[in-house]
Amino acid sequence: MSFNIIKQLNADAQEGAATNEGAEPAAVTNVPVEAPAAEPVVAAAPVEERIVTAHDDFDWSVDKRNVSSYNKEEKAKYDVVYDNTFKQINDGEMIQATIEAITKTDAVVNIGFKSDGLISLNEFRDIPGGLKVGDIIEVMVVEKEDRDGNLNLSRKQARTSRAWERIVELHKTGEIVTGIVTSKTKGGLIVDVFGMETFLPGSQIDVKPVTDYDQFVGKTMEFKVVKINETIKNAVVSHKALIESDIEAQRAEIIGKLEKGQVLEGTIKNITDFGAFLDLGGLDGLLYITDISWGRINHPTEVLKMDQKLNVVVLDFDDDKKRISLGLKQLTPHPWDTLSENIKEGEVVKGKVVNIEDYGAFLEIMPGVEGLVHVSEITWANTPINAKEFFKLGDEYEAKIVTLDKDTRKMSLSIKQMANDPWSEIDVKFPEGSKHTGVVKNITPYGVFIELATGIGGMIHISDLSWLKRFNNPNEYTKVGASIEVIIMNIDKDGRKLQLGHKQIEEDPWNSLEETFAVGTVHEGTVTKKDDKGAVVQLPYGLEGFAPSRHLAKEDGKTVGADEIAQFVVIEFDRNDKRIVLSHTRLWEQAHEEVKQAEFKEKKADAEVTKKAVKNLQSKVEKSTLGDLGVLAGLKAKMDSAAAADGAADEAPKAE
């Protein structure tokens, strides 16, 4: 635009110069070139008093170079026109521009400034049909003058700035925006919105989890701006929010029409241990595992599959919490209501173990119809049975219906009644005193339960396992499943109990061992157990004895330890209580005592010999010197008198 005005001004000047060319000779002839200008005279004289001369047609404002000058009014007018051709711009300003020319790499852009700007063609790749000369675009003034003095413009930054303004506005209003997914990034997708890159997190793509992000690249989708960051000019968009808003509307519509007992069609979207979630067309409902089938199931996957469509009935719903409980089994009658007439008391049925409790097992006769086999109805034997060890889930059994109550939907079954009661002939098959071989079925701290035949069993008390050994627990002697010989000691037909014995198979060895292990006898034994009270000692013939702690001391001051072999002396033998008390200490104490006794006896014997020798000597002396006794007596008297005199003489000086 500035170029056209300048051209117009030049044309006007040339036209004025051409018009005055004919008057130039007259001016040359009549008026010298150096003559002063007559403009002040003309300006001062009124028009009606002017005297027309031949020089009036000469334009004195044009010099020899055909350059014209303007008066003040014209100059002021053209100055305004010229000034309007330039714009005052600032860095960062958004301005409309015109494409003046297109080169191989750049577009020449006119913004009405003193110079044009160049913008790379890469910033116009999004224009449909390509860029053309004369197109009006919006650009941003990056710099009025860069370091090279050039005008720096950018269409990309202008679009980004405008896009950010629109995105901020859309975030405030909540309006929906359309964008193009341009690429995939870590954790989500990059979306072009109004020419600006925004972030779409993977969790905001859809209400369902999305694992393949590549399928969305290049697609045009609708979004909602959910978050912005003014500082770094970053925005987060969501497609899931639009879906949820649609679902919420559908959910409100569905809940408004819900009624208990209403049948709906749903699609299974998730299966858990406790049930399945169904999509009811924008609203989710929960089908609990207990409402899937009248029969017992361990996991919903036994009946249901993902994405399976099925009809369900509304059992309950909560408007506030928007929870819906669904049922599948309720669409069919309860099996107890359609129970066959053939299922009645006394009939034999076949069922599968579906649940095991301490008190028994539940057999499923048909889906939804179960009966209980109590532990007392498993076997005729009156021995305790652990139902969890006897039954296994999935096993099938035949049982007889004992009781049946359709109103309360309860049924009791019996396995043992499938056979005759063996206790009716117990006296014949297992009389008292008879010997049998049984199988260990159970072990308790006080005894062992033996099965002699199906339904027939009894208990061996821990004290009846062995004549010789004492056990803290029967499992020290036998194990479950082992065979063992027993003797029938007592029969309780009414209580269905048998008292069994095992040690009674052999005679009591204590009767014959009384002499072998008499008090004072010494035996070699091995310490098998030891505590603060004493030690258990294994003796020959399988017998066990007990040595108190004070009887374990050794001669060197130590004590007999566990697993040590030593000599023991029997200090007590009780056949009735089956008890032997031993001592190791008494052995060496007795040895010491015996040594002392031997020494004492030896000394006593020596003393007796000496005494006898002295007596013999004395008797001989008396016989040989009996006649000299008088002489000796006189001699002794004289000696005594002399001694007395000497003593008196010694005392005299002392008295003085």
C-alpha positions as CSV (number, residue, x, y, z in Angstrom):
1,M,0.0,0.0,0.0
2,S,2.9,2.4,0.8
3,F,4.4,1.7,-2.6
4,N,1.2,2.8,-4.4
5,I,1.0,6.1,-2.6
6,I,4.6,7.0,-3.3
7,K,4.0,6.1,-7.0
8,Q,0.9,8.4,-7.0
9,L,2.8,11.3,-5.5
10,N,5.5,10.9,-8.2
11,A,2.9,10.8,-10.9
12,D,1.3,14.0,-9.7
13,A,4.6,15.8,-9.7
14,Q,5.5,14.7,-13.2
15,E,2.0,15.8,-14.5
16,G,2.5,19.3,-13.1
17,A,5.9,19.6,-14.7
18,A,4.5,18.6,-18.1
19,T,1.8,21.2,-17.9
20,N,4.2,24.0,-17.4
21,E,6.7,23.1,-20.1
22,G,5.0,25.5,-22.7
23,A,5.3,28.6,-20.5
24,E,9.0,28.1,-19.9
25,P,10.2,30.0,-23.0
26,A,8.1,33.0,-22.1
27,A,9.6,33.0,-18.7
28,V,13.1,32.8,-20.2
29,T,12.5,35.6,-22.5
30,N,10.9,38.2,-20.2
31,V,12.2,37.2,-16.7
32,P,15.7,36.4,-15.7
33,V,16.4,33.0,-14.1
34,E,17.7,34.6,-11.0
35,A,14.6,36.8,-10.6
36,P,13.1,36.6,-7.1
37,A,9.9,34.7,-6.9
38,A,6.7,36.7,-7.2
39,E,4.8,34.3,-4.9
40,P,4.5,36.8,-2.0
41,V,3.1,39.5,-4.4
42,V,0.6,37.1,-5.8
43,A,-0.4,35.9,-2.4
44,A,-0.9,39.5,-1.1
45,A,-2.8,40.9,-4.1
46,P,-6.6,40.3,-4.3
47,V,-7.8,38.3,-7.3
48,E,-10.0,41.1,-8.7
49,E,-7.1,43.6,-8.7
50,R,-4.6,41.3,-10.4
51,I,-3.2,42.4,-13.7
52,V,-2.9,39.5,-16.1
53,T,0.5,39.3,-17.8
54,A,2.2,36.8,-20.0
55,H,4.2,35.3,-17.1
56,D,1.1,34.3,-15.1
57,D,0.9,30.8,-16.6
58,F,4.4,29.9,-15.4
59,D,4.7,27.5,-12.5
60,W,7.5,28.8,-10.4
61,S,7.4,25.8,-8.1
62,V,8.9,23.5,-10.7
63,D,12.7,23.7,-11.1
64,K,14.8,22.3,-13.9
65,R,14.7,18.8,-12.3
66,N,10.9,18.5,-12.7
67,V,10.5,18.4,-8.9
68,S,7.5,20.2,-7.6
69,S,6.9,21.6,-4.2
70,Y,3.7,21.7,-2.3
71,N,2.0,24.4,-0.3
72,K,1.4,23.9,3.4
73,E,-2.1,22.5,3.0
74,E,-1.1,20.0,0.4
75,K,2.0,19.1,2.4
76,A,0.0,18.5,5.5
77,K,-2.5,16.5,3.6
78,Y,0.1,14.3,2.1
79,D,2.0,13.9,5.4
80,V,-1.1,12.5,6.9
81,V,-1.6,10.1,4.0
82,Y,2.1,9.0,4.2
83,D,2.1,8.5,8.0
84,N,-1.0,6.3,7.7
85,T,0.9,3.9,5.5
86,F,3.1,2.9,8.5
87,K,2.1,1.1,11.6
88,Q,3.5,1.3,15.1
89,I,4.1,-2.3,16.2
90,N,5.5,-3.9,19.4
91,D,7.2,-7.2,20.1
92,G,4.6,-9.9,20.9
93,E,1.8,-8.1,19.1
94,M,-0.7,-10.1,17.0
95,I,-1.3,-8.5,13.6
96,Q,-3.0,-9.2,10.3
97,A,-0.6,-9.7,7.4
98,T,-0.8,-10.2,3.6
99,I,1.2,-12.7,1.6
100,E,3.1,-10.5,-1.0
101,A,5.3,-13.2,-2.5
102,I,6.3,-16.9,-2.1
103,T,9.9,-18.2,-2.5
104,K,11.1,-21.8,-2.4
105,T,11.6,-21.7,1.3
106,D,9.8,-18.6,2.7
107,A,6.8,-16.4,2.3
108,V,7.2,-12.6,2.0
109,V,4.7,-11.1,4.5
110,N,3.6,-7.4,4.5
111,I,2.3,-6.1,7.8
112,G,2.4,-2.4,6.8
113,F,5.7,-1.8,8.5
114,K,8.8,-0.1,7.0
115,S,10.0,-3.6,5.8
116,D,8.4,-6.9,5.0
117,G,9.0,-10.1,7.0
118,L,9.9,-13.6,6.0
119,I,8.1,-16.7,7.5
120,S,9.3,-20.3,6.7
121,L,6.9,-22.3,4.6
122,N,7.0,-25.0,7.2
123,E,4.6,-22.9,9.3
124,F,1.9,-23.1,6.5
125,R,1.8,-26.9,6.0
126,D,-1.6,-27.1,7.7
127,I,-3.4,-24.8,5.3
128,P,-5.7,-26.9,3.0
129,G,-4.8,-26.4,-0.7
130,G,-1.5,-24.6,0.1
131,L,-0.5,-21.0,0.6
132,K,-1.3,-18.4,-2.1
133,V,-0.2,-14.8,-2.8
134,G,-2.8,-12.4,-1.4
135,D,-3.9,-14.6,1.5
136,I,-4.6,-12.8,4.7
137,I,-3.0,-14.4,7.8
138,E,-2.5,-13.6,11.4
139,V,1.1,-13.4,12.6
140,M,3.0,-12.5,15.8
141,V,5.8,-9.9,15.9
142,V,8.6,-11.8,17.5
143,E,11.1,-9.0,17.0
144,K,10.8,-5.7,15.2
145,E,14.5,-5.9,14.5
146,D,16.7,-9.0,15.1
147,R,20.5,-8.7,15.3
148,D,20.6,-8.5,11.5
149,G,18.0,-5.6,11.4
150,N,15.3,-7.9,9.9
151,L,11.6,-8.1,11.0
152,N,11.0,-11.4,12.7
153,L,7.5,-12.8,12.3
154,S,5.8,-16.1,13.2
155,R,2.5,-17.6,12.2
156,K,3.1,-20.7,14.5
157,Q,3.4,-18.6,17.6
158,A,0.4,-16.6,16.6
159,R,-1.7,-19.7,16.3
160,T,-0.3,-21.1,19.6
161,S,-1.1,-17.9,21.4
162,R,-4.7,-17.8,20.0
163,A,-5.1,-21.5,20.7
164,W,-4.1,-21.0,24.3
165,E,-6.6,-18.2,24.7
166,R,-9.3,-20.4,23.3
167,I,-8.3,-23.4,25.4
168,V,-8.4,-21.3,28.6
169,E,-11.8,-20.1,27.7
170,L,-13.0,-23.6,26.9
171,H,-11.7,-24.8,30.3
172,K,-13.8,-22.1,32.0
173,T,-17.0,-22.8,30.0
174,G,-16.5,-26.6,29.8
175,E,-17.3,-26.7,26.1
176,I,-16.3,-29.6,23.9
177,V,-13.4,-29.2,21.5
178,T,-12.3,-31.2,18.5
179,G,-8.7,-32.2,18.1
180,I,-6.4,-34.5,16.2
181,V,-4.3,-37.2,17.9
182,T,-0.9,-36.6,16.4
183,S,1.4,-39.0,18.2
184,K,1.9,-41.4,21.1
185,T,4.0,-40.5,24.1
186,K,4.8,-42.1,27.5
187,G,1.6,-42.5,29.4
188,G,-0.8,-41.2,26.8
189,L,-1.3,-39.3,23.5
190,I,-0.5,-35.9,22.1
191,V,-3.5,-34.0,20.7
192,D,-3.5,-31.0,18.4
193,V,-6.1,-28.5,19.5
194,F,-6.3,-25.3,17.5
195,G,-2.7,-25.9,16.5
196,M,-1.4,-26.3,20.0
197,E,-0.2,-29.6,21.5
198,T,-2.1,-30.9,24.5
199,F,-1.7,-34.1,26.6
200,L,-4.3,-36.9,26.7
201,P,-3.4,-39.3,29.6
202,G,-4.0,-43.0,28.9
203,S,-6.5,-43.1,31.8
204,Q,-8.6,-40.4,30.1
205,I,-9.0,-42.1,26.7
206,D,-11.9,-44.3,27.6
207,V,-13.9,-45.6,30.6
208,K,-12.4,-49.0,29.9
209,P,-8.6,-49.6,30.2
210,V,-6.7,-49.0,27.0
211,T,-3.5,-50.8,26.3
212,D,-3.0,-50.1,22.5
213,Y,-2.5,-46.3,22.1
214,D,-1.4,-46.7,18.4
215,Q,-5.0,-47.3,17.3
216,F,-5.9,-43.6,18.1
217,V,-3.0,-41.9,16.3
218,G,-4.3,-39.8,13.4
219,K,-8.0,-39.9,14.6
220,T,-10.1,-36.8,15.1
221,M,-11.9,-37.0,18.4
222,E,-13.9,-34.7,20.7
223,F,-12.3,-33.7,24.0
224,K,-12.9,-31.7,27.1
225,V,-10.2,-29.5,28.6
226,V,-9.9,-30.8,32.2
227,K,-6.7,-29.1,33.4
228,I,-4.5,-26.1,32.4
229,N,-1.2,-24.7,33.7
230,E,-0.9,-21.0,33.1
231,T,2.8,-20.9,34.0
232,I,4.1,-23.3,31.3
233,K,1.0,-23.0,29.1
234,N,0.2,-26.7,29.1
235,A,-3.3,-28.3,28.9
236,V,-4.7,-31.7,29.7
237,V,-7.7,-33.0,27.7
238,S,-10.0,-35.9,28.3
239,H,-12.2,-38.0,26.1
240,K,-13.3,-40.2,29.0
241,A,-15.0,-37.2,30.6
242,L,-17.4,-36.9,27.6
243,I,-18.2,-40.7,27.7
244,E,-18.8,-40.5,31.5
245,S,-21.1,-37.5,31.1
246,D,-23.1,-39.5,28.5
247,I,-23.1,-42.5,30.7
248,E,-24.2,-40.4,33.6
249,A,-27.1,-39.2,31.6
250,Q,-28.0,-42.7,30.6
251,R,-27.5,-43.9,34.1
252,A,-29.9,-41.3,35.5
253,E,-32.4,-42.3,32.9
254,I,-32.1,-46.0,33.6
255,I,-32.3,-45.5,37.4
256,G,-35.4,-43.4,37.0
257,K,-37.1,-46.3,35.3
258,L,-35.8,-49.1,37.6
259,E,-38.1,-51.3,39.6
260,K,-37.4,-54.4,41.7
261,G,-38.1,-57.5,39.8
262,Q,-37.5,-55.8,36.5
263,V,-35.6,-58.0,33.9
264,L,-32.8,-56.3,32.1
265,E,-30.2,-57.4,29.5
266,G,-26.6,-56.8,30.4
267,T,-23.1,-57.6,29.2
268,I,-20.5,-59.0,31.5
269,K,-17.6,-56.5,31.7
270,N,-15.6,-57.9,34.7
271,I,-15.5,-61.1,36.7
272,T,-14.2,-61.2,40.3
273,D,-14.1,-63.9,43.0
274,F,-17.3,-62.6,44.6
275,G,-19.3,-62.0,41.5
276,A,-19.6,-60.3,38.1
277,F,-20.2,-56.7,37.0
278,L,-22.7,-56.2,34.1
279,D,-23.0,-53.2,31.8
280,L,-26.7,-52.4,31.6
281,G,-26.3,-49.8,28.9
282,G,-24.5,-47.0,30.7
283,L,-25.1,-48.3,34.2
284,D,-23.2,-51.1,36.0
285,G,-24.8,-53.7,38.2
286,L,-23.3,-56.4,40.4
287,L,-24.3,-60.1,40.2
288,Y,-23.1,-61.8,43.4
289,I,-21.8,-65.3,43.2
290,T,-24.7,-66.5,45.5
291,D,-27.2,-65.2,43.0
292,I,-25.7,-66.8,39.9
293,S,-27.0,-70.4,40.4
294,W,-29.2,-72.3,42.8
295,G,-26.3,-74.7,43.1
296,R,-23.0,-74.1,44.7
297,I,-20.2,-72.8,42.6
298,N,-16.6,-72.1,43.6
299,H,-16.0,-69.2,41.1
300,P,-18.2,-67.3,38.7
301,T,-16.1,-68.4,35.8
302,E,-17.6,-71.8,36.1
303,V,-20.8,-70.4,34.7
304,L,-20.1,-67.0,33.2
305,K,-17.7,-65.6,30.5
306,M,-16.4,-62.2,29.7
307,D,-18.5,-60.1,27.2
308,Q,-21.4,-62.7,27.6
309,K,-24.9,-61.2,27.2
310,L,-27.6,-62.5,29.6
311,N,-30.9,-61.5,31.1
312,V,-30.8,-60.6,34.8
313,V,-33.5,-59.5,37.3
314,V,-33.1,-56.4,39.5
315,L,-33.1,-57.5,43.2
316,D,-32.4,-54.2,44.8
317,F,-31.0,-50.7,44.0
318,D,-29.8,-47.6,45.8
319,D,-30.7,-44.2,44.1
320,D,-28.1,-42.3,46.2
321,K,-25.2,-44.7,45.8
322,K,-26.3,-45.8,42.4
323,R,-25.8,-49.5,43.2
324,I,-27.8,-52.2,41.6
325,S,-27.9,-55.8,42.8
326,L,-28.8,-58.3,40.1
327,G,-29.8,-61.9,40.1
328,L,-29.6,-64.7,37.6
329,K,-30.9,-67.8,39.4
330,Q,-34.1,-65.9,40.3
331,L,-35.2,-66.2,36.7
332,T,-35.9,-69.9,37.3
333,P,-38.0,-71.6,40.0
334,H,-36.2,-72.8,43.1
335,P,-35.3,-76.5,42.7
336,W,-36.9,-77.3,46.1
337,D,-40.2,-76.1,44.7
338,T,-40.0,-78.5,41.8
339,L,-38.6,-81.5,43.7
340,S,-39.4,-84.8,42.2
341,E,-41.8,-87.1,44.0
342,N,-39.2,-89.9,43.8
343,I,-37.1,-88.0,46.4
344,K,-38.5,-89.0,49.7
345,E,-37.5,-90.5,53.1
346,G,-36.0,-93.9,52.8
347,E,-34.9,-93.5,49.2
348,V,-31.3,-93.9,48.1
349,V,-29.9,-90.9,46.3
350,K,-26.5,-90.1,44.8
351,G,-24.8,-86.7,45.4
352,K,-21.5,-84.8,45.1
353,V,-19.7,-83.3,48.0
354,V,-19.9,-79.5,47.7
355,N,-19.1,-78.4,51.2
356,I,-17.3,-79.9,54.2
357,E,-17.6,-78.7,57.8
358,D,-16.4,-80.1,61.1
359,Y,-19.9,-81.6,61.8
360,G,-20.3,-83.3,58.4
361,A,-20.5,-82.9,54.6
362,F,-23.2,-81.5,52.2
363,L,-24.0,-83.6,49.2
364,E,-25.6,-81.9,46.2
365,I,-28.4,-84.2,44.9
366,M,-29.3,-81.7,42.1
367,P,-28.4,-78.1,41.6
368,G,-29.8,-76.2,44.5
369,V,-30.9,-79.3,46.5
370,E,-28.4,-80.4,49.2
371,G,-28.4,-82.9,52.1
372,L,-26.3,-83.1,55.1
373,V,-24.3,-86.3,56.1
374,H,-23.6,-85.8,59.8
375,V,-20.4,-87.3,61.2
376,S,-22.5,-89.7,63.2
377,E,-24.1,-91.1,60.0
378,I,-20.8,-91.9,58.3
379,T,-20.0,-95.2,59.9
380,W,-21.6,-97.6,62.4
381,A,-18.4,-97.5,64.5
382,N,-18.6,-95.4,67.5
383,T,-15.2,-93.8,66.9
384,P,-14.7,-90.1,66.3
385,I,-14.3,-89.2,62.6
386,N,-12.9,-86.0,61.2
387,A,-15.2,-85.1,58.3
388,K,-12.5,-83.0,56.6
389,E,-10.3,-86.0,56.5
390,F,-12.9,-88.5,55.4
391,F,-14.6,-86.4,52.6
392,K,-13.1,-84.7,49.6
393,L,-14.7,-82.0,47.5
394,G,-16.1,-83.4,44.3
395,D,-16.3,-87.0,45.6
396,E,-19.6,-88.8,44.9
397,Y,-21.5,-91.0,47.5
398,E,-24.7,-92.9,47.7
399,A,-26.7,-92.1,50.8
400,K,-30.1,-92.9,52.2
401,I,-32.6,-90.0,52.9
402,V,-33.2,-90.0,56.6
403,T,-35.3,-86.9,57.0
404,L,-36.8,-84.5,54.4
405,D,-38.5,-81.1,55.0
406,K,-39.5,-79.3,51.9
407,D,-40.8,-76.3,53.8
408,T,-37.5,-75.6,55.5
409,R,-35.6,-77.0,52.5
410,K,-33.5,-79.4,54.7
411,M,-32.5,-83.0,54.1
412,S,-30.4,-85.3,56.2
413,L,-28.6,-88.2,54.7
414,S,-26.9,-91.4,56.0
415,I,-24.0,-93.4,54.5
416,K,-23.8,-96.0,57.2
417,Q,-27.4,-97.0,56.7
418,M,-26.6,-98.2,53.2
419,A,-25.3,-101.4,55.0
420,N,-26.7,-103.5,57.9
421,D,-25.8,-102.7,61.4
422,P,-22.7,-104.9,62.2
423,W,-23.2,-104.4,66.0
424,S,-26.3,-106.6,65.9
425,E,-23.9,-109.6,65.6
426,I,-21.0,-108.2,67.6
427,D,-21.0,-111.0,70.2
428,V,-20.7,-113.6,67.6
429,K,-18.0,-112.1,65.4
430,F,-16.0,-110.4,68.1
431,P,-16.5,-112.2,71.5
432,E,-14.6,-111.1,74.6
433,G,-11.1,-112.5,74.8
434,S,-10.8,-113.1,71.0
435,K,-7.7,-111.9,69.2
436,H,-7.9,-109.8,66.0
437,T,-5.9,-107.7,63.7
438,G,-7.1,-104.1,63.1
439,V,-6.0,-100.9,61.4
440,V,-5.1,-97.7,63.3
441,K,-7.7,-95.1,62.2
442,N,-7.1,-92.3,64.7
443,I,-4.6,-91.4,67.5
444,T,-5.4,-89.3,70.5
445,P,-3.2,-88.4,73.5
446,Y,-5.1,-91.0,75.6
447,G,-5.4,-93.9,73.2
448,V,-5.5,-95.5,69.7
449,F,-8.7,-96.1,67.8
450,I,-8.7,-99.4,65.8
451,E,-11.1,-100.5,63.0
452,L,-11.6,-104.2,63.1
453,A,-14.2,-104.3,60.3
454,T,-16.5,-101.8,58.5
455,G,-18.4,-100.1,61.2
456,I,-16.7,-102.0,64.0
457,G,-14.0,-100.4,66.0
458,G,-12.6,-99.8,69.5
459,M,-10.0,-98.1,71.5
460,I,-6.7,-99.2,73.0
461,H,-5.9,-97.1,76.1
462,I,-2.3,-95.8,76.2
463,S,-1.6,-97.9,79.3
464,D,-2.6,-101.1,77.4
465,L,0.0,-100.7,74.6
466,S,3.0,-102.2,76.3
467,W,3.9,-104.0,79.6
468,L,7.3,-102.6,79.8
469,K,7.4,-99.0,78.3
470,R,5.6,-95.9,79.3
471,F,4.5,-93.5,76.4
472,N,3.8,-89.8,76.6
473,N,1.7,-90.1,73.4
474,P,0.5,-93.2,71.5
475,N,2.1,-91.9,68.3
476,E,5.4,-92.9,69.9
477,Y,4.4,-96.5,69.5
478,T,2.2,-96.7,66.3
479,K,1.0,-94.5,63.4
480,V,-2.3,-94.0,61.5
481,G,-2.8,-96.7,58.9
482,A,-0.6,-99.3,60.7
483,S,-1.8,-102.8,61.4
484,I,-1.9,-103.9,65.1
485,E,-2.9,-107.0,67.0
486,V,-5.6,-106.6,69.7
487,I,-7.6,-108.6,72.1
488,I,-11.3,-107.9,72.9
489,M,-11.3,-107.0,76.6
490,N,-14.9,-105.6,76.9
491,I,-18.0,-105.1,74.8
492,D,-20.5,-102.2,75.3
493,K,-23.2,-103.1,72.8
494,D,-25.6,-100.3,73.8
495,G,-22.8,-97.7,73.7
496,R,-21.3,-99.4,70.6
497,K,-17.9,-99.4,72.2
498,L,-15.1,-102.0,72.3
499,Q,-12.4,-102.0,74.9
500,L,-9.2,-103.3,73.3
501,G,-5.8,-104.3,74.5
502,H,-2.5,-104.8,72.8
503,K,-0.1,-105.7,75.6
504,Q,-2.5,-108.4,76.7
505,I,-1.6,-110.5,73.7
506,E,1.5,-111.5,75.7
507,E,1.9,-112.5,79.3
508,D,3.0,-110.0,81.9
509,P,6.8,-110.1,81.9
510,W,7.0,-108.4,85.2
511,N,6.2,-111.7,87.0
512,S,9.3,-113.3,85.6
513,L,11.6,-110.3,85.9
514,E,11.2,-109.8,89.6
515,E,14.1,-112.1,90.3
516,T,16.3,-110.8,87.5
517,F,15.9,-107.2,88.6
518,A,15.8,-107.8,92.4
519,V,16.9,-105.0,94.7
520,G,20.7,-104.7,94.8
521,T,21.3,-106.3,91.4
522,V,23.5,-104.3,89.0
523,H,22.7,-103.8,85.3
524,E,24.0,-101.9,82.4
525,G,21.6,-99.3,81.1
526,T,21.4,-96.4,78.6
527,V,19.9,-93.0,79.6
528,T,17.2,-92.3,77.0
529,K,15.6,-89.2,78.5
530,K,16.7,-86.8,81.2
531,D,15.2,-83.8,83.0
532,D,15.4,-82.0,86.3
533,K,13.8,-84.8,88.2
534,G,16.0,-87.6,86.8
535,A,16.6,-89.9,83.9
536,V,14.8,-92.7,82.1
537,V,17.2,-95.7,81.7
538,Q,16.7,-98.4,79.1
539,L,17.5,-101.8,80.7
540,P,17.8,-105.3,79.2
541,Y,14.7,-107.2,78.1
542,G,13.1,-103.9,76.9
543,L,12.5,-102.8,80.5
544,E,12.8,-99.2,81.6
545,G,13.8,-97.8,85.0
546,F,14.0,-94.4,86.6
547,A,17.1,-92.9,88.3
548,P,16.4,-89.8,90.4
549,S,18.7,-86.9,89.9
550,R,20.6,-87.4,93.2
551,H,21.4,-91.0,92.1
552,L,23.1,-89.9,88.8
553,A,26.2,-88.4,90.4
554,K,29.5,-89.9,89.4
555,E,32.6,-90.5,91.5
556,D,34.4,-87.6,89.8
557,G,31.7,-85.2,90.7
558,K,29.9,-85.2,87.2
559,T,26.5,-86.7,86.4
560,V,25.4,-89.4,84.0
561,G,24.3,-87.6,80.8
562,A,21.7,-88.4,78.1
563,D,22.5,-91.3,75.7
564,E,25.3,-92.4,78.1
565,I,25.8,-96.0,79.0
566,A,26.5,-96.7,82.7
567,Q,26.1,-99.3,85.5
568,F,23.0,-99.0,87.7
569,V,22.0,-100.8,90.8
570,V,18.3,-101.6,91.5
571,I,17.2,-99.9,94.7
572,E,13.4,-100.5,94.2
573,F,11.3,-103.0,92.3
574,D,7.5,-102.6,92.3
575,R,5.7,-105.2,90.2
576,N,2.2,-103.9,90.8
577,D,3.1,-100.3,89.7
578,K,5.5,-101.6,87.0
579,R,8.3,-99.4,88.5
580,I,12.0,-99.9,88.9
581,V,14.1,-97.3,90.7
582,L,17.9,-97.3,89.9
583,S,21.0,-95.6,91.2
584,H,24.4,-95.1,89.7
585,T,25.7,-93.1,92.7
586,R,25.1,-95.9,95.1
587,L,27.5,-98.2,93.2
588,W,30.6,-96.2,93.9
589,E,29.4,-95.2,97.3
590,Q,29.0,-98.9,98.2
591,A,32.4,-99.6,96.8
592,H,33.9,-97.0,99.1
593,E,31.9,-98.4,102.0
594,E,33.1,-101.9,101.2
595,V,36.8,-100.7,101.1
596,K,36.3,-99.0,104.5
597,Q,34.7,-102.1,105.9
598,A,37.5,-104.2,104.6
599,E,40.1,-101.9,106.1
600,F,38.2,-101.9,109.4
601,K,38.0,-105.7,109.4
602,E,41.7,-106.0,108.6
603,K,42.6,-103.6,111.4
604,K,40.3,-105.4,113.8
605,A,41.9,-108.7,112.8
606,D,45.4,-107.3,113.3
607,A,44.4,-106.0,116.7
608,E,43.1,-109.4,117.8
609,V,46.3,-111.1,116.7
610,T,48.4,-108.6,118.6
611,K,46.2,-108.9,121.7
612,K,46.5,-112.7,121.6
613,A,50.3,-112.4,121.2
614,V,50.5,-110.0,124.2
615,K,48.4,-112.4,126.3
616,N,50.6,-115.3,125.4
617,L,53.8,-113.3,126.2
618,Q,52.4,-112.1,129.5
619,S,51.4,-115.6,130.5
620,K,55.0,-116.8,129.8
621,V,56.5,-114.0,131.8
622,E,54.4,-114.7,134.8
623,K,55.4,-118.3,134.9
624,S,59.2,-117.7,134.8
625,T,59.5,-114.9,137.3
626,L,56.9,-115.7,139.9
627,G,59.6,-116.4,142.6
628,D,61.4,-113.1,142.1
629,L,58.3,-111.0,142.6
630,G,59.2,-110.3,146.3
631,V,62.7,-109.2,145.5
632,L,61.4,-106.9,142.9
633,A,58.9,-105.4,145.2
634,G,61.5,-104.6,147.8
635,L,63.8,-103.1,145.2
636,K,60.9,-100.9,144.0
637,A,60.2,-99.7,147.5
638,K,63.8,-98.6,147.9
639,M,63.8,-96.7,144.7
640,D,60.6,-94.9,145.6
641,S,62.1,-93.8,149.0
642,A,65.3,-92.5,147.3
643,A,63.2,-90.5,144.9
644,A,61.2,-88.9,147.7
645,A,64.3,-87.8,149.5
646,D,65.8,-86.2,146.4
647,G,62.5,-84.3,145.9
648,A,62.6,-82.9,149.5
649,A,66.1,-81.6,149.1
650,D,65.2,-79.8,145.9
651,E,62.3,-78.0,147.5
652,A,64.3,-76.6,150.4
653,P,66.3,-73.9,148.5
654,K,63.1,-72.8,146.8
655,A,61.4,-72.2,150.2
656,E,64.3,-70.0,151.3
